[in-house]
Amino acid sequence: MKKVSSKILFGGLFLLVLGGSLFPYRKPASFFLWEKTHCACVSLLNSKDALLDYRIAEYYFSPADYNLDQAKKYYEKTLALEPTWVKPHYQLGRIHFLQGKFNPALAEFDRVLDLNPDYSRGYYMKGLTLGYYGNLIDATKAFKRFIELEPEGWAGYNDLSWLYFQLGEYAKVRDVSLEGLSRAPENVWLLNMHGLALLNLGEKEGAKEYFSLAKARADKMEPKDWGVAYPGNDPSIYAEGLERMRETIGHNLTLVETGS
């Protein structure tokens, strides 16, 4: 949607506010204007509305108009008004993670889990952040808790496998990835991870089978399919991410086929 300039928008604000009661909407005029214009300057009309700031932040943290700085600004505005609201803390933590600011990210995820100890995604992102930060042992604990809360998903098994792989515990990589595959048998990340486990355990034929399955699955994927596993929402990197994943799987398959 084409954005309305702030000059044009504010030219009509006075009339819209005065005539707000004439609109057949229960929401304030600022919500109506935001939904129609997606101009963040409407927040000036309703500077004490955390929900409006949150909706603006969510818009900028979505593929619609991806802008981490703007999203961060409005999540922070939301929390200034509603400091115990869990979701903005979680989203702000994700932004810090994406920007490589691991300590602020961990602080936000800890805040999330203080407010709601059963907020499963908080454990997932805490585990991911700790993993990138190099604290692999605490990261495994976070992912195990995430799996306890969401046992039927696949992401926790994949990332826990990733941690065990970094620790060189290949039998655990094999077992955890296989458990994930029992829930998502065509998942390309788990197929590749299981192949890596088998390769490092000396089971080359099994590794070749799983790498081949992973390659066949990856070749059919679209960039948006890769995006579901990315902790951000930036569609501009989906195609590159998918291509790199295909290259990695192809390399693994070549490695097991040539033995070098």
DRENTORLUM-850709 format. One record per residue: residue number from 1; chain; x, z, y of N, C-alpha, C in turn. Coordinates in steps of 0.05 Angstrom, whole numbers. Atoms other than C-alpha are relative to their C-alpha. Layout:
<pts>
NUM:A:X:Z:Y:X:Z:Y:X:Z:Y
...
</pts>
This chain:
<pts>
1:A:17:0:-24:0:0:0:18:0:25
2:A:-16:1:-25:27:-18:69:-5:25:16
3:A:3:-25:-15:40:44:109:-9:-5:29
4:A:9:2:-28:7:55:176:21:14:17
5:A:-20:-13:-17:57:70:232:-11:25:12
6:A:8:-26:-11:56:139:262:-14:-3:26
7:A:13:4:-25:37:111:330:-30:-8:-3
8:A:28:9:5:-25:75:304:-16:22:-12
9:A:14:-22:13:-43:134:260:-9:21:20
10:A:6:-22:-18:-39:186:315:-19:-9:23
11:A:19:10:-20:-78:141:362:-28:6:-6
12:A:28:-6:8:-140:156:322:-4:27:-11
13:A:3:-26:12:-126:226:299:-20:18:15
14:A:17:-18:-16:-162:261:356:-29:-5:-7
15:A:28:7:6:-227:224:342:-7:8:-28
16:A:5:-6:27:-220:234:268:-3:30:-5
17:A:2:-29:3:-209:309:274:-26:10:12
18:A:25:-8:-13:-267:317:323:-24:-8:-16
19:A:22:10:16:-311:276:279:1:6:-29
20:A:-4:-6:28:-288:306:214:-25:8:-14
21:A:25:-9:13:-356:337:200:-18:-23:-6
22:A:17:23:4:-386:267:202:7:-14:-26
23:A:-9:14:24:-346:244:142:-13:13:-25
24:A:13:-11:24:-381:252:74:21:10:-20
25:A:-21:-10:18:-319:287:46:2:30:4
26:A:-4:-28:-2:-309:359:30:28:7:8
27:A:-27:-5:-7:-235:354:39:5:-3:30
28:A:-6:3:-28:-204:361:108:7:-29:6
29:A:-6:27:-8:-192:298:148:28:-8:-7
30:A:-28:6:6:-118:303:134:3:-11:-29
31:A:0:10:27:-131:292:59:-10:-28:-1
32:A:11:27:-2:-173:232:74:21:-20:11
33:A:-20:17:-12:-119:203:119:24:-5:-19
34:A:-23:3:18:-64:216:68:-7:-19:-23
35:A:8:18:22:-103:182:12:-2:-29:9
36:A:4:27:-10:-116:122:56:26:-13:11
37:A:-23:11:-14:-49:115:92:27:5:-14
38:A:-26:-9:11:5:152:52:22:1:21
39:A:-19:-6:-21:38:168:118:3:31:1
40:A:-4:-29:3:69:237:110:-4:15:26
41:A:5:-13:-25:59:251:184:-27:13:2
42:A:26:-13:-1:-12:271:168:2:30:-6
43:A:-3:-29:5:16:338:145:0:16:25
44:A:0:-14:-25:23:355:218:-28:9:9
45:A:28:-8:-6:-53:358:222:-8:25:-14
46:A:9:-22:17:-57:411:169:25:14:-10
47:A:-27:-11:7:10:448:170:-1:24:-17
48:A:2:-24:17:-16:507:131:-14:-5:-27
49:A:13:7:25:-43:469:71:21:-7:-21
50:A:-20:5:20:2:476:11:-7:-23:-19
51:A:9:21:19:-40:429:-32:6:-27:12
52:A:-6:25:-12:-32:373:18:30:-6:-1
53:A:-29:4:2:44:383:21:8:-6:-29
54:A:-7:5:28:46:384:-55:-7:-28:-7
55:A:8:27:7:8:319:-60:19:-21:13
56:A:-20:17:-12:56:287:-11:26:0:-16
57:A:-24:-2:16:115:313:-51:-2:-16:-26
58:A:4:14:25:86:286:-116:0:-30:4
59:A:0:28:-6:76:218:-84:29:-10:2
60:A:-28:9:-4:150:214:-64:17:5:-25
61:A:-15:-5:25:171:239:-133:-12:-17:-22
62:A:12:18:19:133:183:-167:10:-28:4
63:A:-9:28:-4:148:109:-178:-13:-14:24
64:A:14:13:-22:99:94:-122:18:-4:24
65:A:-18:2:-24:150:108:-67:22:21:-4
66:A:-20:-19:9:209:144:-100:19:7:22
67:A:-17:-9:-21:246:185:-48:6:30:-4
68:A:-6:-28:7:281:249:-71:1:18:24
69:A:-2:-17:-24:296:274:-1:-27:8:11
70:A:27:-6:-10:224:268:21:-15:18:-19
71:A:14:-17:20:198:298:-44:10:29:2
72:A:-12:-27:-3:246:357:-37:-11:14:25
73:A:10:-12:-25:224:369:35:-28:11:-4
74:A:28:-9:2:150:373:17:-5:20:-23
75:A:2:-22:19:160:415:-46:9:26:13
76:A:-9:-24:-14:198:464:-3:-21:10:20
77:A:22:-8:-18:142:463:49:-23:13:-16
78:A:21:-11:18:93:476:-8:7:29:-7
79:A:-8:-27:9:133:536:-32:3:20:22
80:A:-1:-18:-23:141:564:37:-28:13:5
81:A:27:-10:-2:65:572:36:-10:14:-25
82:A:9:-10:26:55:586:-38:25:5:-18
83:A:-25:-4:14:120:617:-65:-3:6:-30
84:A:3:-5:28:90:634:-133:-12:-23:-16
85:A:11:23:13:65:565:-149:21:-12:-19
86:A:-20:7:20:101:545:-214:8:-29:2
87:A:-6:28:1:97:469:-212:19:-9:22
88:A:-20:9:-20:132:458:-145:28:11:-5
89:A:-26:-10:7:189:504:-168:12:-18:-22
90:A:-10:17:22:195:462:-231:9:-28:10
91:A:-6:26:-11:194:396:-193:25:1:17
92:A:-24:-3:-17:245:421:-143:25:4:-17
93:A:-23:-3:19:290:442:-201:8:-27:-11
94:A:-6:27:10:285:371:-229:15:-16:21
95:A:-14:15:-21:306:342:-162:29:10:2
96:A:-27:-11:-2:366:389:-158:17:-11:-24
97:A:-14:11:23:385:367:-229:8:-29:4
98:A:-6:28:-4:380:294:-212:22:-5:20
99:A:-20:3:-21:424:305:-152:27:14:-8
100:A:-24:-13:10:476:341:-195:5:28:11
101:A:-2:-27:-10:463:409:-163:-10:19:-21
102:A:9:-14:23:461:449:-226:-7:29:5
103:A:7:-28:-5:463:520:-199:-27:3:14
104:A:27:-2:-11:403:510:-153:-22:-8:-19
105:A:19:8:20:368:474:-210:-6:23:-19
106:A:4:-22:19:379:532:-257:-16:23:13
107:A:15:-21:-14:354:581:-204:-30:-6:1
108:A:29:7:-1:289:542:-198:-12:2:-28
109:A:12:-2:27:279:538:-274:-3:29:-8
110:A:2:-29:6:293:613:-280:-25:11:15
111:A:23:-9:-15:241:624:-226:-26:-9:-13
112:A:23:10:15:192:581:-264:-7:18:-24
113:A:4:-15:24:202:621:-327:-6:30:6
114:A:8:-27:-8:197:687:-290:-30:1:6
115:A:28:2:-7:130:665:-264:-18:-5:-24
116:A:16:8:24:106:636:-330:19:-3:-24
117:A:-19:1:22:148:653:-392:-7:-21:-22
118:A:9:20:20:108:602:-433:-1:-28:11
119:A:-1:27:-12:120:543:-386:21:-17:-15
120:A:-19:12:19:151:499:-440:20:-19:14
121:A:-18:19:-13:180:445:-394:22:13:15
122:A:-21:-15:-14:218:498:-357:24:5:-19
123:A:-21:-3:20:257:512:-421:15:-26:-5
124:A:-12:26:5:268:438:-432:20:-7:22
125:A:-18:8:-22:298:425:-363:22:21:3
126:A:-22:-20:0:337:491:-366:21:-8:-21
127:A:-19:8:21:368:468:-432:16:-25:8
128:A:-14:25:-8:384:399:-404:21:6:21
129:A:-19:-7:-21:416:428:-342:24:16:-10
130:A:-22:-16:12:457:479:-381:18:-18:-17
131:A:-16:18:16:479:423:-427:19:-17:17
132:A:-16:15:-18:504:380:-370:21:18:14
133:A:-17:-19:-13:535:442:-339:23:9:-18
134:A:-21:-8:20:575:454:-403:-5:26:-14
135:A:6:-24:14:541:517:-426:-17:-7:-24
136:A:14:12:23:523:489:-494:-15:21:-16
137:A:13:-20:16:506:554:-529:-27:9:12
138:A:25:-7:-13:454:577:-478:-19:-23:1
139:A:18:24:0:428:506:-475:-15:-2:-26
140:A:14:2:26:413:507:-550:-22:21:-1
141:A:20:-20:0:375:572:-540:-25:-9:15
142:A:22:10:-16:332:540:-486:-16:-21:-15
143:A:14:21:15:316:479:-529:-14:11:-25
144:A:14:-12:23:299:522:-589:-26:13:9
145:A:25:-12:-11:249:560:-546:-20:-22:7
146:A:18:22:-7:221:494:-521:-13:-11:-26
147:A:11:10:25:212:470:-593:-21:19:-11
148:A:20:-20:9:176:535:-610:-27:-4:14
149:A:25:4:-16:126:520:-554:-12:-27:-4
150:A:10:28:4:121:445:-568:11:-11:-25
151:A:-12:9:25:137:435:-641:-6:-29:-9
152:A:9:27:8:101:368:-647:13:-22:17
153:A:-13:21:-17:140:332:-592:26:-8:-13
154:A:-25:10:11:205:294:-604:24:7:18
155:A:-22:-2:-19:246:307:-541:18:25:-6
156:A:-16:-24:5:268:378:-559:19:-4:-23
157:A:-17:5:24:294:356:-627:24:-18:8
158:A:-21:19:-7:333:299:-596:21:14:17
159:A:-20:-12:-18:366:341:-542:15:23:-14
160:A:-14:-20:15:381:398:-589:21:-13:-18
161:A:-19:16:16:414:346:-634:24:-8:17
162:A:-21:9:-19:454:321:-574:19:23:5
163:A:-17:-23:-4:480:392:-562:17:6:-25
164:A:-15:-5:25:499:402:-635:22:-21:-4
165:A:-20:21:2:535:335:-633:24:6:17
166:A:-22:-8:-18:577:359:-574:16:23:-12
167:A:-13:-23:13:592:422:-613:14:-7:-26
168:A:-13:10:25:615:380:-673:-14:11:-25
169:A:15:-11:23:561:411:-718:-18:-22:-11
170:A:14:25:8:541:345:-751:-22:5:-21
171:A:21:-5:19:501:375:-808:-25:10:14
172:A:23:-9:-16:457:409:-756:-13:-23:15
173:A:10:24:-13:451:343:-719:-18:-15:-20
174:A:16:14:21:427:311:-784:-27:14:-5
175:A:24:-14:8:377:365:-800:-21:1:23
176:A:19:-2:-22:347:372:-730:-11:-27:7
177:A:11:27:-6:342:297:-717:-19:-9:-21
178:A:19:8:22:309:288:-785:-27:14:4
179:A:24:-14:-5:259:341:-767:-16:-13:23
180:A:14:14:-21:244:304:-703:-12:-26:-10
181:A:10:26:11:237:238:-741:-25:4:-17
182:A:24:-5:15:185:271:-785:-25:0:18
183:A:22:1:-20:142:274:-721:-1:-26:15
184:A:0:25:-15:164:210:-688:19:-20:-15
185:A:-17:15:18:191:164:-743:12:-26:12
186:A:-10:24:-12:202:104:-697:15:5:26
187:A:-13:-7:-25:235:141:-640:29:-9:1
188:A:-26:13:0:297:102:-620:22:20:5
189:A:-21:-20:-6:335:162:-593:7:16:-25
190:A:-4:-15:24:325:202:-656:13:-17:-23
191:A:-11:18:20:341:142:-701:30:-3:5
192:A:-28:3:-7:407:132:-664:15:26:-5
193:A:-13:-26:4:423:207:-665:5:6:-29
194:A:-3:-5:29:410:212:-739:22:-18:-12
195:A:-22:18:10:455:152:-751:27:11:7
196:A:-26:-12:-8:511:186:-712:7:24:-17
197:A:-5:-23:18:503:249:-754:10:-10:-27
198:A:-8:11:27:508:209:-819:27:-12:1
199:A:-26:13:-2:567:169:-794:22:21:1
200:A:-21:-21:-2:606:232:-776:1:18:-25
201:A:0:-15:26:587:263:-844:11:-18:-22
202:A:-12:18:20:618:202:-879:-21:-16:-16
203:A:22:15:15:550:172:-901:-5:-26:15
204:A:0:25:-15:563:102:-875:-24:-18:-5
205:A:23:17:7:508:66:-912:-26:11:13
206:A:23:-12:-13:456:115:-887:1:-4:30
207:A:-3:4:-28:484:110:-817:-7:-29:8
208:A:6:28:-6:480:34:-819:-30:-5:0
209:A:29:3:2:407:38:-840:-14:10:26
210:A:13:-11:-23:388:83:-782:7:-14:26
211:A:-8:15:-24:428:45:-730:-15:-27:1
212:A:15:25:1:394:-19:-753:-29:4:8
213:A:27:-6:-8:326:13:-746:-1:5:30
214:A:-1:-5:-29:345:38:-677:3:-25:16
215:A:-4:26:-14:369:-31:-656:-26:-16:0
216:A:25:16:2:305:-65:-680:-21:12:19
217:A:19:-13:-18:264:-14:-642:7:-4:29
218:A:-9:3:-27:306:-18:-579:-5:-28:10
219:A:3:28:-8:302:-94:-578:-29:-6:8
220:A:28:5:-7:226:-89:-572:-10:17:24
221:A:8:-17:-21:226:-38:-517:-1:-14:27
222:A:0:8:-28:208:-50:-444:13:21:17
223:A:-12:-20:-17:243:-15:-386:-17:25:3
224:A:17:-23:-4:183:30:-376:0:18:-25
225:A:-2:-16:25:190:53:-449:25:18:1
226:A:-24:-17:-3:260:77:-434:-4:22:21
227:A:5:-19:-22:235:112:-371:-13:25:-9
228:A:14:-25:9:194:162:-411:19:22:-7
229:A:-20:-20:7:258:197:-432:19:7:22
230:A:-17:-6:-23:290:198:-363:-12:22:16
231:A:12:-23:-15:282:264:-325:-8:-5:28
232:A:9:8:-27:270:227:-260:-22:-20:-3
233:A:22:20:1:218:175:-241:8:-25:15
234:A:-9:23:-16:261:121:-208:-1:-25:-17
235:A:3:24:17:237:55:-237:22:-21:4
236:A:-21:20:-6:296:17:-206:23:2:-20
237:A:-22:-3:19:343:44:-260:-9:-3:-29
238:A:10:1:27:298:35:-321:13:-23:-16
239:A:-11:23:14:323:-35:-339:29:4:-7
240:A:-29:-5:6:396:-15:-333:3:21:-21
241:A:-2:-20:20:384:47:-374:-6:-10:-28
242:A:7:12:26:351:8:-429:22:-18:-10
243:A:-22:18:8:407:-43:-430:24:16:-10
244:A:-23:-17:9:460:12:-436:-6:12:-27
245:A:7:-11:26:422:43:-493:3:-21:-22
246:A:-3:21:19:419:-23:-529:29:-5:-6
247:A:-29:4:4:494:-32:-519:12:22:-17
248:A:-11:-22:15:508:37:-546:-7:-2:-29
249:A:9:3:27:467:26:-608:14:-23:-14
250:A:-14:23:11:499:-42:-618:29:7:-7
251:A:-28:-9:5:568:-10:-612:1:18:-25
252:A:0:-17:23:549:43:-663:-3:-16:-26
253:A:5:16:23:524:-9:-711:26:-16:-8
254:A:-25:14:4:588:-50:-703:21:19:-12
255:A:-19:-20:9:629:13:-713:-3:6:-30
256:A:4:-7:28:597:29:-780:4:-24:-18
257:A:-3:25:16:599:-44:-803:29:-7:-4
258:A:-29:7:1:673:-54:-787:18:23:-9
259:A:-16:-23:7:696:16:-800:23:6:20
260:A:-21:-5:-21:736:16:-735:-12:8:26
</pts>
